[in-house]
Amino acid sequence: MDSVIEIAIGMLVMNSFRYFLIAGIAFIIFYLLLRSSISDNKIQGAFPKQKDYIREVGYSMITIIIFVLIGLLIYATPFQELTLRYNLIEEHGWFYWLLSILAMIFMHDTYFYWTHRAMHHPRVFRYFHKVHHDSINPSPWASYAFHPLEGVVEASIIFPIVLLVPHHTSALIVFLFFMMTYNVYGHLGWELYPRGFQQTWIGKWINTSVNHNQHHKHFYGNYGLYFLFWDRWLGTIRLDYDKEFDRITSK
């Protein structure tokens, strides 16, 4: 019992640390320190109200608890025997260690696109995804602001990862930090890529803060997370995306 409690505390600390560190740094830099000097470059000119920040952090804390509970189910129960976790990096080498992280990222992007698009179905939207879209003009704190039902969906990406990808714990941790960082960037409110990036041979496949901000503002289109493969292949990328990206990055 003590070991389960220790694991739970460790997961709670790690998940909270990751969220508040990355979202907090972004918020301090863009919304406090540089606010007056870069406000003209904000994707949506207005700033969220204080009640919006409080709501986003509140729901994010619920999401963190859900992540912890699912983590406990995987690593503090017999379920862990089904995972493909290995103990020594030398078992597969550093090159595979890097490949395993890339596999997690691409797997998550596909999982996110299809679950995200499904949660926009009119019959389930208000039960799963509406809470996240209450942030029409999102801040970094919105990166984890999900309804508990959506929180379960988002956290459940861990199941296909641990069951299908042989992984070292450190690789999973790196993936989770990358996930949080790119999620915060997507909700940042400013674009960090340069003008014309979205039309380059690689940039046309990379998701951007402008792209995801459009999704929050208009509620449809632009369903991807890290990449735009599925959006471009299936025609769900917004037709005004390129124009909006150029408008924002030309300021």
PALO-194450 format. One record per residue: residue in three letters; x, y, z of N, C-alpha, C in turn; chain. Coordinates in nm, 2 decimals. Layout:
<sites>
SITE code n.east n.north   n.up ca.east ca.north  ca.up c.east c.north   c.up unit
SITE  ALA      X       Y      Z       X        Y      Z      X       Y      Z    A
...
</sites>
This chain:
<sites>
SITE code n.east n.north   n.up ca.east ca.north  ca.up c.east c.north   c.up unit
SITE  MET   0.08   -0.12   0.00    0.00     0.00   0.00   0.09    0.13   0.00    A
SITE  ASP   0.19    0.12   0.08    0.28     0.24   0.09   0.34    0.27  -0.05    A
SITE  SER   0.38    0.16  -0.12    0.45     0.18  -0.25   0.35    0.24  -0.35    A
SITE  VAL   0.22    0.21  -0.34    0.12     0.27  -0.43   0.11    0.41  -0.40    A
SITE  ILE   0.10    0.45  -0.27    0.09     0.59  -0.23   0.21    0.67  -0.28    A
SITE  GLU   0.33    0.61  -0.26    0.45     0.67  -0.31   0.45    0.70  -0.46    A
SITE  ILE   0.41    0.60  -0.54    0.40     0.61  -0.68   0.30    0.72  -0.72    A
SITE  ALA   0.18    0.72  -0.65    0.08     0.82  -0.67   0.13    0.96  -0.65    A
SITE  ILE   0.20    0.98  -0.53    0.26     1.11  -0.50   0.36    1.15  -0.60    A
SITE  GLY   0.45    1.06  -0.64    0.55     1.09  -0.74   0.49    1.13  -0.88    A
SITE  MET   0.38    1.06  -0.92    0.32     1.09  -1.05   0.25    1.23  -1.03    A
SITE  LEU   0.19    1.26  -0.92    0.12     1.38  -0.90   0.22    1.50  -0.91    A
SITE  VAL   0.33    1.48  -0.84    0.43     1.58  -0.84   0.49    1.61  -0.98    A
SITE  MET   0.52    1.50  -1.05    0.58     1.51  -1.18   0.48    1.57  -1.28    A
SITE  ASN   0.35    1.53  -1.28    0.25     1.59  -1.37   0.23    1.74  -1.34    A
SITE  SER   0.22    1.77  -1.21    0.19     1.91  -1.17   0.32    1.99  -1.21    A
SITE  PHE   0.43    1.94  -1.18    0.56     2.01  -1.21   0.57    2.04  -1.36    A
SITE  ARG   0.54    1.94  -1.45    0.55     1.96  -1.59   0.45    2.07  -1.64    A
SITE  TYR   0.33    2.06  -1.59    0.22     2.16  -1.63   0.26    2.30  -1.58    A
SITE  PHE   0.29    2.32  -1.45    0.31     2.45  -1.40   0.44    2.51  -1.45    A
SITE  LEU   0.54    2.43  -1.47    0.67     2.48  -1.52   0.66    2.53  -1.66    A
SITE  ILE   0.61    2.45  -1.75    0.61     2.49  -1.89   0.50    2.60  -1.92    A
SITE  ALA   0.38    2.57  -1.87    0.27     2.67  -1.89   0.30    2.80  -1.81    A
SITE  GLY   0.36    2.78  -1.69    0.40     2.90  -1.61   0.50    2.99  -1.67    A
SITE  ILE   0.61    2.93  -1.73    0.71     3.00  -1.79   0.66    3.08  -1.91    A
SITE  ALA   0.58    3.01  -1.99    0.52     3.08  -2.11   0.43    3.19  -2.07    A
SITE  PHE   0.35    3.17  -1.96    0.26     3.28  -1.91   0.33    3.40  -1.86    A
SITE  ILE   0.44    3.37  -1.78    0.52     3.48  -1.72   0.58    3.56  -1.83    A
SITE  ILE   0.64    3.50  -1.93    0.71     3.57  -2.04   0.62    3.65  -2.13    A
SITE  PHE   0.51    3.58  -2.18    0.43     3.65  -2.28   0.31    3.73  -2.22    A
SITE  TYR   0.26    3.69  -2.11    0.14     3.75  -2.05   0.17    3.85  -1.94    A
SITE  LEU   0.30    3.85  -1.89    0.34     3.94  -1.78   0.46    4.03  -1.83    A
SITE  LEU   0.57    3.97  -1.85    0.69     4.05  -1.87   0.69    4.12  -2.00    A
SITE  LEU   0.65    4.06  -2.11    0.65     4.12  -2.24   0.52    4.16  -2.30    A
SITE  ARG   0.42    4.16  -2.21    0.28     4.18  -2.25   0.27    4.32  -2.33    A
SITE  SER   0.32    4.42  -2.27    0.30     4.56  -2.33   0.37    4.57  -2.46    A
SITE  SER   0.49    4.51  -2.47    0.57     4.53  -2.59   0.53    4.44  -2.71    A
SITE  ILE   0.46    4.33  -2.69    0.43     4.23  -2.80   0.28    4.21  -2.81    A
SITE  SER   0.20    4.30  -2.75    0.06     4.28  -2.75   0.00    4.29  -2.89    A
SITE  ASP   0.07    4.38  -2.97    0.02     4.40  -3.11   0.04    4.27  -3.20    A
SITE  ASN   0.13    4.18  -3.15    0.15     4.06  -3.23   0.07    3.94  -3.19    A
SITE  LYS  -0.02    3.96  -3.09   -0.10     3.86  -3.04  -0.20    3.81  -3.15    A
SITE  ILE  -0.22    3.68  -3.16   -0.31     3.62  -3.26  -0.45    3.68  -3.25    A
SITE  GLN  -0.50    3.67  -3.13   -0.63     3.74  -3.10  -0.59    3.86  -3.01    A
SITE  GLY  -0.63    3.98  -3.05   -0.58     4.10  -2.98  -0.61    4.11  -2.84    A
SITE  ALA  -0.73    4.06  -2.80   -0.78     4.07  -2.66  -0.71    3.97  -2.58    A
SITE  PHE  -0.70    3.99  -2.45   -0.65     3.90  -2.35  -0.76    3.83  -2.27    A
SITE  PRO  -0.74    3.70  -2.23   -0.84     3.64  -2.15  -0.86    3.72  -2.02    A
SITE  LYS  -0.97    3.70  -1.95   -1.00     3.76  -1.82  -0.94    3.67  -1.71    A
SITE  GLN  -0.93    3.72  -1.59   -0.87     3.65  -1.48  -0.96    3.52  -1.45    A
SITE  LYS  -1.09    3.53  -1.47   -1.17     3.42  -1.44  -1.15    3.31  -1.54    A
SITE  ASP  -1.10    3.34  -1.66   -1.06     3.24  -1.76  -0.94    3.16  -1.72    A
SITE  TYR  -0.84    3.24  -1.67   -0.72     3.17  -1.62  -0.75    3.07  -1.50    A
SITE  ILE  -0.84    3.12  -1.41   -0.88     3.04  -1.30  -0.95    2.91  -1.34    A
SITE  ARG  -1.04    2.93  -1.44   -1.11     2.81  -1.49  -1.02    2.71  -1.56    A
SITE  GLU  -0.93    2.76  -1.64   -0.83     2.68  -1.71  -0.74    2.60  -1.61    A
SITE  VAL  -0.69    2.67  -1.51   -0.61     2.60  -1.41  -0.69    2.50  -1.34    A
SITE  GLY  -0.81    2.53  -1.30   -0.90     2.44  -1.22  -0.92    2.31  -1.30    A
SITE  TYR  -0.96    2.32  -1.42   -0.99     2.20  -1.50  -0.86    2.12  -1.53    A
SITE  SER  -0.75    2.20  -1.54   -0.62     2.13  -1.56  -0.58    2.05  -1.44    A
SITE  MET  -0.61    2.09  -1.32   -0.58     2.02  -1.21  -0.66    1.89  -1.20    A
SITE  ILE  -0.78    1.89  -1.25   -0.86     1.77  -1.26  -0.80    1.67  -1.36    A
SITE  THR  -0.75    1.73  -1.47   -0.69     1.65  -1.58  -0.56    1.58  -1.52    A
SITE  ILE  -0.49    1.65  -1.44   -0.36     1.60  -1.38  -0.40    1.48  -1.30    A
SITE  ILE  -0.50    1.49  -1.22   -0.55     1.38  -1.13  -0.59    1.26  -1.21    A
SITE  ILE  -0.65    1.28  -1.33   -0.69     1.17  -1.42  -0.57    1.11  -1.47    A
SITE  PHE  -0.47    1.19  -1.51   -0.34     1.13  -1.56  -0.28    1.04  -1.46    A
SITE  VAL  -0.28    1.09  -1.33   -0.22     1.01  -1.22  -0.30    0.88  -1.20    A
SITE  LEU  -0.43    0.88  -1.20   -0.51     0.76  -1.18  -0.48    0.66  -1.29    A
SITE  ILE  -0.48    0.70  -1.42   -0.45     0.61  -1.53  -0.31    0.56  -1.52    A
SITE  GLY  -0.21    0.65  -1.48   -0.08     0.60  -1.46  -0.07    0.49  -1.35    A
SITE  LEU  -0.14    0.51  -1.24   -0.15     0.41  -1.14  -0.20    0.28  -1.19    A
SITE  LEU  -0.31    0.29  -1.27   -0.37     0.16  -1.33  -0.26    0.09  -1.41    A
SITE  ILE  -0.18    0.16  -1.47   -0.08     0.09  -1.56   0.04    0.04  -1.48    A
SITE  TYR   0.09    0.12  -1.39    0.22     0.09  -1.33   0.21    0.04  -1.18    A
SITE  ALA   0.09    0.04  -1.12    0.08     0.00  -0.99  -0.02   -0.12  -0.97    A
SITE  THR  -0.05   -0.18  -1.08   -0.14    -0.30  -1.09  -0.07   -0.41  -1.17    A
SITE  PRO  -0.13   -0.53  -1.18   -0.07    -0.63  -1.26  -0.07   -0.59  -1.41    A
SITE  PHE  -0.14   -0.49  -1.45   -0.15    -0.44  -1.59   0.00   -0.41  -1.64    A
SITE  GLN   0.08   -0.37  -1.55    0.22    -0.34  -1.59   0.29   -0.45  -1.65    A
SITE  GLU   0.25   -0.58  -1.62    0.32    -0.69  -1.69   0.29   -0.70  -1.84    A
SITE  LEU   0.18   -0.63  -1.88    0.15    -0.63  -2.02   0.22   -0.53  -2.10    A
SITE  THR   0.29   -0.43  -2.03    0.35    -0.32  -2.10   0.49   -0.37  -2.16    A
SITE  LEU   0.54   -0.29  -2.25    0.67    -0.33  -2.31   0.78   -0.24  -2.26    A
SITE  ARG   0.77   -0.20  -2.13    0.88    -0.12  -2.07   1.00   -0.21  -2.05    A
SITE  TYR   1.12   -0.16  -2.07    1.24    -0.23  -2.04   1.33   -0.14  -1.95    A
SITE  ASN   1.42   -0.20  -1.88    1.49    -0.13  -1.77   1.62   -0.07  -1.81    A
SITE  LEU   1.69   -0.12  -1.90    1.82    -0.07  -1.94   1.82   -0.02  -2.08    A
SITE  ILE   1.87    0.10  -2.10    1.87     0.16  -2.23   1.96    0.08  -2.33    A
SITE  GLU   2.06    0.01  -2.27    2.15    -0.07  -2.35   2.08   -0.19  -2.41    A
SITE  GLU   1.97   -0.23  -2.36    1.89    -0.34  -2.42   1.86   -0.31  -2.57    A
SITE  HIS   1.83   -0.19  -2.60    1.79    -0.15  -2.74   1.88   -0.04  -2.80    A
SITE  GLY   1.96    0.02  -2.71    2.05     0.12  -2.76   1.99    0.26  -2.77    A
SITE  TRP   2.08    0.36  -2.78    2.03     0.50  -2.78   1.95    0.54  -2.91    A
SITE  PHE   1.99    0.48  -3.02    1.92     0.51  -3.15   1.78    0.47  -3.14    A
SITE  TYR   1.75    0.35  -3.09    1.62     0.30  -3.07   1.54    0.39  -2.97    A
SITE  TRP   1.62    0.43  -2.86    1.56     0.52  -2.76   1.50    0.64  -2.83    A
SITE  LEU   1.57    0.70  -2.92    1.52     0.82  -2.99   1.40    0.78  -3.08    A
SITE  LEU   1.42    0.67  -3.15    1.31     0.63  -3.24   1.18    0.60  -3.16    A
SITE  SER   1.19    0.55  -3.04    1.07     0.52  -2.96   1.00    0.65  -2.92    A
SITE  ILE   1.07    0.75  -2.90    1.01     0.88  -2.87   0.94    0.93  -3.00    A
SITE  LEU   1.00    0.92  -3.11    0.94     0.97  -3.24   0.81    0.88  -3.26    A
SITE  ALA   0.82    0.75  -3.23    0.70     0.67  -3.25   0.59    0.71  -3.16    A
SITE  MET   0.62    0.75  -3.04    0.51     0.80  -2.95   0.45    0.93  -3.00    A
SITE  ILE   0.53    1.02  -3.06    0.48     1.14  -3.11   0.39    1.12  -3.22    A
SITE  PHE   0.43    1.04  -3.32    0.35     1.02  -3.44   0.22    0.94  -3.40    A
SITE  MET   0.23    0.84  -3.31    0.12     0.77  -3.26   0.02    0.86  -3.19    A
SITE  HIS   0.07    0.95  -3.11   -0.02     1.04  -3.04  -0.09    1.14  -3.13    A
SITE  ASP  -0.01    1.19  -3.23   -0.07     1.28  -3.33  -0.19    1.21  -3.40    A
SITE  THR  -0.18    1.09  -3.44   -0.29     1.02  -3.51  -0.41    1.00  -3.41    A
SITE  TYR  -0.37    0.95  -3.29   -0.47     0.93  -3.19  -0.55    1.06  -3.16    A
SITE  PHE  -0.47    1.17  -3.15   -0.54     1.30  -3.11  -0.63    1.34  -3.22    A
SITE  TYR  -0.58    1.33  -3.35   -0.67     1.38  -3.46  -0.80    1.32  -3.46    A
SITE  TRP  -0.80    1.18  -3.45   -0.93     1.11  -3.46  -1.02    1.12  -3.34    A
SITE  THR  -0.96    1.12  -3.22   -1.04     1.14  -3.10  -1.09    1.28  -3.09    A
SITE  HIS  -1.01    1.38  -3.13   -1.05     1.52  -3.13  -1.16    1.54  -3.22    A
SITE  ARG  -1.15    1.49  -3.34   -1.25     1.51  -3.44  -1.38    1.44  -3.40    A
SITE  ALA  -1.37    1.32  -3.34   -1.49     1.25  -3.29  -1.56    1.33  -3.18    A
SITE  MET  -1.48    1.40  -3.09   -1.54     1.48  -2.98  -1.61    1.60  -3.03    A
SITE  HIS  -1.59    1.64  -3.16   -1.66     1.75  -3.22  -1.80    1.71  -3.28    A
SITE  HIS  -1.83    1.58  -3.27   -1.96     1.54  -3.32  -2.07    1.60  -3.23    A
SITE  PRO  -2.17    1.66  -3.30   -2.28     1.73  -3.22  -2.34    1.65  -3.10    A
SITE  ARG  -2.34    1.52  -3.12   -2.41     1.44  -3.01  -2.32    1.43  -2.89    A
SITE  VAL  -2.19    1.45  -2.90   -2.10     1.43  -2.78  -2.03    1.55  -2.74    A
SITE  PHE  -2.03    1.66  -2.83   -1.94     1.77  -2.81  -1.96    1.83  -2.67    A
SITE  ARG  -2.09    1.86  -2.63   -2.11     1.93  -2.50  -2.07    1.84  -2.38    A
SITE  TYR  -2.07    1.71  -2.40   -2.03     1.62  -2.29  -1.88    1.61  -2.27    A
SITE  PHE  -1.81    1.62  -2.38   -1.66     1.59  -2.38  -1.58    1.72  -2.40    A
SITE  HIS  -1.61    1.79  -2.50   -1.51     1.89  -2.55  -1.55    2.04  -2.53    A
SITE  LYS  -1.67    2.06  -2.49   -1.71     2.20  -2.47  -1.63    2.28  -2.37    A
SITE  VAL  -1.60    2.21  -2.26   -1.52     2.28  -2.16  -1.39    2.34  -2.22    A
SITE  HIS  -1.32    2.26  -2.30   -1.20     2.31  -2.36  -1.22    2.43  -2.45    A
SITE  HIS  -1.33    2.42  -2.52   -1.37     2.53  -2.61  -1.43    2.65  -2.54    A
SITE  ASP  -1.45    2.65  -2.41   -1.48     2.77  -2.34  -1.37    2.87  -2.35    A
SITE  SER  -1.25    2.82  -2.38   -1.13     2.90  -2.40  -1.13    2.94  -2.55    A
SITE  ILE  -1.22    3.03  -2.59   -1.22     3.07  -2.73  -1.09    3.15  -2.76    A
SITE  ASN  -1.04    3.22  -2.66   -0.91     3.29  -2.68  -0.82    3.23  -2.57    A
SITE  PRO  -0.75    3.12  -2.60   -0.68     3.04  -2.50  -0.55    3.10  -2.45    A
SITE  SER  -0.52    3.06  -2.33   -0.38     3.10  -2.28  -0.31    2.97  -2.26    A
SITE  PRO  -0.18    2.98  -2.22   -0.10     2.86  -2.19  -0.17    2.77  -2.09    A
SITE  TRP  -0.24    2.82  -1.99   -0.31     2.74  -1.89  -0.41    2.65  -1.95    A
SITE  ALA  -0.46    2.68  -2.07   -0.57     2.60  -2.13  -0.52    2.47  -2.18    A
SITE  SER  -0.39    2.44  -2.18   -0.34     2.32  -2.25  -0.39    2.19  -2.18    A
SITE  TYR  -0.43    2.20  -2.06   -0.48     2.08  -1.99  -0.62    2.10  -1.95    A
SITE  ALA  -0.69    2.21  -1.99   -0.82     2.24  -1.94  -0.93    2.16  -2.01    A
SITE  PHE  -0.95    2.04  -1.96   -1.05     1.94  -2.02  -1.16    1.91  -1.93    A
SITE  HIS  -1.27    1.88  -1.98   -1.38     1.81  -1.90  -1.32    1.67  -1.86    A
SITE  PRO  -1.36    1.62  -1.74   -1.31     1.49  -1.70  -1.32    1.38  -1.80    A
SITE  LEU  -1.43    1.38  -1.87   -1.45     1.28  -1.98  -1.35    1.29  -2.09    A
SITE  GLU  -1.32    1.42  -2.13   -1.22     1.44  -2.23  -1.08    1.41  -2.17    A
SITE  GLY  -1.06    1.44  -2.04   -0.94     1.41  -1.97  -0.90    1.26  -1.98    A
SITE  VAL  -1.01    1.17  -1.96   -0.98     1.03  -1.97  -0.94    0.99  -2.12    A
SITE  VAL  -1.01    1.06  -2.21   -0.97     1.03  -2.35  -0.83    1.07  -2.38    A
SITE  GLU  -0.79    1.19  -2.34   -0.66     1.24  -2.36  -0.55    1.16  -2.30    A
SITE  ALA  -0.58    1.12  -2.17   -0.48     1.04  -2.10  -0.46    0.90  -2.15    A
SITE  SER  -0.57    0.85  -2.22   -0.57     0.71  -2.26  -0.47    0.69  -2.38    A
SITE  ILE  -0.41    0.79  -2.43   -0.30     0.76  -2.53  -0.19    0.68  -2.47    A
SITE  ILE  -0.18    0.68  -2.34   -0.07     0.61  -2.28  -0.09    0.46  -2.30    A
SITE  PHE  -0.21    0.41  -2.31   -0.24     0.26  -2.33  -0.18    0.21  -2.46    A
SITE  PRO  -0.21    0.26  -2.58   -0.14     0.21  -2.70   0.01    0.23  -2.70    A
SITE  ILE   0.05    0.34  -2.63    0.20     0.36  -2.63   0.27    0.25  -2.55    A
SITE  VAL   0.22    0.22  -2.43    0.30     0.13  -2.34   0.27   -0.02  -2.39    A
SITE  LEU   0.16   -0.04  -2.46    0.13    -0.18  -2.51   0.20   -0.21  -2.64    A
SITE  LEU   0.23   -0.11  -2.72    0.28    -0.13  -2.86   0.42   -0.09  -2.88    A
SITE  VAL   0.47    0.00  -2.80    0.61     0.06  -2.82   0.70    0.01  -2.70    A
SITE  PRO   0.80   -0.07  -2.73    0.90    -0.10  -2.63   0.97    0.03  -2.59    A
SITE  HIS   0.97    0.06  -2.46    1.01     0.19  -2.42   1.08    0.19  -2.28    A
SITE  HIS   1.18    0.28  -2.27    1.25     0.30  -2.14   1.17    0.41  -2.07    A
SITE  THR   1.16    0.41  -1.94    1.09     0.51  -1.87   1.13    0.65  -1.90    A
SITE  SER   1.26    0.67  -1.92    1.31     0.81  -1.96   1.26    0.85  -2.09    A
SITE  ALA   1.24    0.76  -2.19    1.19     0.80  -2.32   1.04    0.85  -2.30    A
SITE  LEU   0.97    0.78  -2.22    0.83     0.82  -2.19   0.82    0.96  -2.13    A
SITE  ILE   0.92    0.99  -2.04    0.92     1.12  -1.97   0.95    1.23  -2.07    A
SITE  VAL   1.05    1.20  -2.16    1.08     1.30  -2.26   0.96    1.33  -2.35    A
SITE  PHE   0.89    1.22  -2.39    0.77     1.24  -2.47   0.67    1.32  -2.40    A
SITE  LEU   0.65    1.30  -2.27    0.55     1.37  -2.20   0.58    1.52  -2.19    A
SITE  PHE   0.71    1.55  -2.17    0.76     1.69  -2.17   0.74    1.76  -2.30    A
SITE  PHE   0.77    1.68  -2.41    0.75     1.74  -2.54   0.60    1.76  -2.57    A
SITE  MET   0.52    1.67  -2.53    0.37     1.68  -2.54   0.32    1.81  -2.47    A
SITE  MET   0.37    1.83  -2.35    0.33     1.95  -2.27   0.38    2.08  -2.34    A
SITE  THR   0.50    2.07  -2.38    0.56     2.19  -2.44   0.49    2.23  -2.57    A
SITE  TYR   0.46    2.14  -2.66    0.40     2.17  -2.78   0.25    2.21  -2.76    A
SITE  ASN   0.19    2.15  -2.66    0.05     2.18  -2.62   0.04    2.33  -2.57    A
SITE  VAL   0.14    2.37  -2.49    0.14     2.50  -2.44   0.17    2.60  -2.56    A
SITE  TYR   0.26    2.57  -2.65    0.28     2.65  -2.77   0.15    2.66  -2.85    A
SITE  GLY   0.08    2.56  -2.87   -0.05     2.56  -2.94  -0.15    2.66  -2.88    A
SITE  HIS  -0.14    2.67  -2.75   -0.24     2.76  -2.68  -0.18    2.89  -2.64    A
SITE  LEU  -0.06    2.92  -2.69    0.02     3.04  -2.64  -0.05    3.17  -2.67    A
SITE  GLY  -0.10    3.18  -2.79   -0.16     3.31  -2.83  -0.07    3.39  -2.91    A
SITE  TRP   0.05    3.35  -2.93    0.14     3.41  -3.02   0.20    3.31  -3.11    A
SITE  GLU   0.24    3.35  -3.23    0.31     3.26  -3.33   0.46    3.27  -3.31    A
SITE  LEU   0.53    3.16  -3.31    0.68     3.16  -3.29   0.75    3.13  -3.42    A
SITE  TYR   0.68    3.06  -3.51    0.75     3.03  -3.64   0.75    3.15  -3.73    A
SITE  PRO   0.85    3.17  -3.82    0.86     3.29  -3.90   0.76    3.29  -4.01    A
SITE  ARG   0.75    3.41  -4.07    0.66     3.43  -4.18   0.70    3.34  -4.30    A
SITE  GLY   0.60    3.28  -4.36    0.62     3.19  -4.47   0.65    3.05  -4.44    A
SITE  PHE   0.66    3.02  -4.31    0.70     2.88  -4.26   0.60    2.78  -4.30    A
SITE  GLN   0.47    2.82  -4.30    0.36     2.72  -4.33   0.36    2.68  -4.47    A
SITE  GLN   0.43    2.75  -4.56    0.44     2.71  -4.70   0.57    2.64  -4.74    A
SITE  THR   0.66    2.62  -4.65    0.78     2.55  -4.68   0.75    2.40  -4.69    A
SITE  TRP   0.85    2.33  -4.74    0.83     2.18  -4.76   0.80    2.11  -4.64    A
SITE  ILE   0.86    2.16  -4.52    0.84     2.09  -4.40   0.73    2.17  -4.32    A
SITE  GLY   0.72    2.30  -4.33    0.63     2.38  -4.25   0.48    2.35  -4.28    A
SITE  LYS   0.46    2.30  -4.41    0.32     2.27  -4.44   0.26    2.15  -4.37    A
SITE  TRP   0.35    2.07  -4.31    0.31     1.96  -4.24   0.31    1.97  -4.08    A
SITE  ILE   0.36    2.09  -4.04    0.38     2.11  -3.89   0.27    2.20  -3.84    A
SITE  ASN   0.21    2.16  -3.73    0.10     2.24  -3.67   0.16    2.37  -3.61    A
SITE  THR   0.08    2.47  -3.60    0.13     2.60  -3.55   0.03    2.66  -3.45    A
SITE  SER   0.08    2.76  -3.38   -0.01     2.82  -3.28  -0.12    2.89  -3.35    A
SITE  VAL  -0.10    2.95  -3.47   -0.20     3.02  -3.54  -0.31    2.91  -3.58    A
SITE  ASN  -0.26    2.80  -3.63   -0.36     2.69  -3.67  -0.45    2.65  -3.56    A
SITE  HIS  -0.39    2.62  -3.44   -0.48     2.57  -3.33  -0.56    2.69  -3.27    A
SITE  ASN  -0.51    2.81  -3.28   -0.59     2.92  -3.23  -0.71    2.94  -3.31    A
SITE  GLN  -0.70    2.92  -3.44   -0.81     2.93  -3.53  -0.92    2.82  -3.49    A
SITE  HIS  -0.87    2.71  -3.45   -0.96     2.60  -3.41  -1.04    2.65  -3.29    A
SITE  HIS  -0.98    2.71  -3.19   -1.05     2.76  -3.07  -1.14    2.87  -3.11    A
SITE  LYS  -1.11    2.95  -3.20   -1.19     3.07  -3.23  -1.31    3.03  -3.31    A
SITE  HIS  -1.30    2.93  -3.41   -1.40     2.90  -3.50  -1.47    2.77  -3.47    A
SITE  PHE  -1.41    2.68  -3.39   -1.47     2.56  -3.34  -1.47    2.44  -3.45    A
SITE  TYR  -1.42    2.47  -3.57   -1.42     2.36  -3.66  -1.30    2.37  -3.75    A
SITE  GLY  -1.25    2.26  -3.80   -1.13     2.25  -3.88  -1.01    2.25  -3.79    A
SITE  ASN  -0.89    2.22  -3.85   -0.76     2.22  -3.78  -0.76    2.13  -3.66    A
SITE  TYR  -0.78    2.00  -3.68   -0.79     1.91  -3.56  -0.66    1.85  -3.52    A
SITE  GLY  -0.55    1.88  -3.59   -0.42     1.81  -3.55  -0.36    1.86  -3.43    A
SITE  LEU  -0.25    1.79  -3.38   -0.18     1.83  -3.26  -0.04    1.87  -3.29    A
SITE  TYR   0.04    1.78  -3.34    0.18     1.82  -3.37   0.20    1.84  -3.52    A
SITE  PHE   0.12    1.77  -3.60    0.14     1.78  -3.75   0.01    1.81  -3.81    A
SITE  LEU   0.02    1.83  -3.95   -0.10     1.86  -4.02  -0.13    1.75  -4.13    A
SITE  PHE  -0.07    1.64  -4.11   -0.09     1.53  -4.21  -0.24    1.50  -4.23    A
SITE  TRP  -0.30    1.47  -4.13   -0.44     1.42  -4.14  -0.53    1.54  -4.18    A
SITE  ASP  -0.51    1.66  -4.13   -0.59     1.77  -4.18  -0.57    1.80  -4.33    A
SITE  ARG  -0.45    1.79  -4.38   -0.43     1.81  -4.52  -0.48    1.70  -4.60    A
SITE  TRP  -0.46    1.57  -4.56   -0.50     1.46  -4.64  -0.65    1.45  -4.65    A
SITE  LEU  -0.72    1.49  -4.54   -0.87     1.47  -4.53  -0.94    1.60  -4.55    A
SITE  GLY  -0.87    1.71  -4.58   -0.94     1.83  -4.62  -1.00    1.90  -4.50    A
SITE  THR  -0.95    1.88  -4.38   -1.01     1.95  -4.26  -0.93    2.07  -4.22    A
SITE  ILE  -0.83    2.11  -4.29   -0.76     2.23  -4.26  -0.84    2.35  -4.31    A
SITE  ARG  -0.84    2.45  -4.23   -0.92     2.57  -4.27  -0.86    2.64  -4.39    A
SITE  LEU  -0.95    2.68  -4.48   -0.90     2.74  -4.61  -0.83    2.87  -4.59    A
SITE  ASP  -0.86    2.94  -4.47   -0.80     3.07  -4.45  -0.68    3.06  -4.36    A
SITE  TYR  -0.63    2.94  -4.34   -0.51     2.92  -4.25  -0.39    2.99  -4.30    A
SITE  ASP  -0.35    2.97  -4.43   -0.23     3.04  -4.48  -0.24    3.19  -4.48    A
SITE  LYS  -0.36    3.24  -4.51   -0.37     3.38  -4.51  -0.36    3.44  -4.37    A
SITE  GLU  -0.42    3.37  -4.27   -0.42     3.41  -4.13  -0.27    3.40  -4.08    A
SITE  PHE  -0.20    3.30  -4.11   -0.06     3.28  -4.07   0.02    3.40  -4.12    A
SITE  ASP   0.01    3.43  -4.25    0.08     3.54  -4.31   0.04    3.68  -4.24    A
SITE  ARG  -0.08    3.69  -4.21   -0.13     3.82  -4.15  -0.06    3.84  -4.01    A
SITE  ILE  -0.06    3.73  -3.93   -0.01     3.74  -3.80   0.14    3.75  -3.80    A
SITE  THR   0.21    3.68  -3.88    0.36     3.68  -3.88   0.42    3.80  -3.96    A
SITE  SER   0.33    3.88  -4.03    0.38     4.00  -4.09   0.37    4.12  -4.01    A
SITE  LYS   0.32    4.11  -3.89    0.31     4.23  -3.80   0.45    4.27  -3.76    A
</sites>
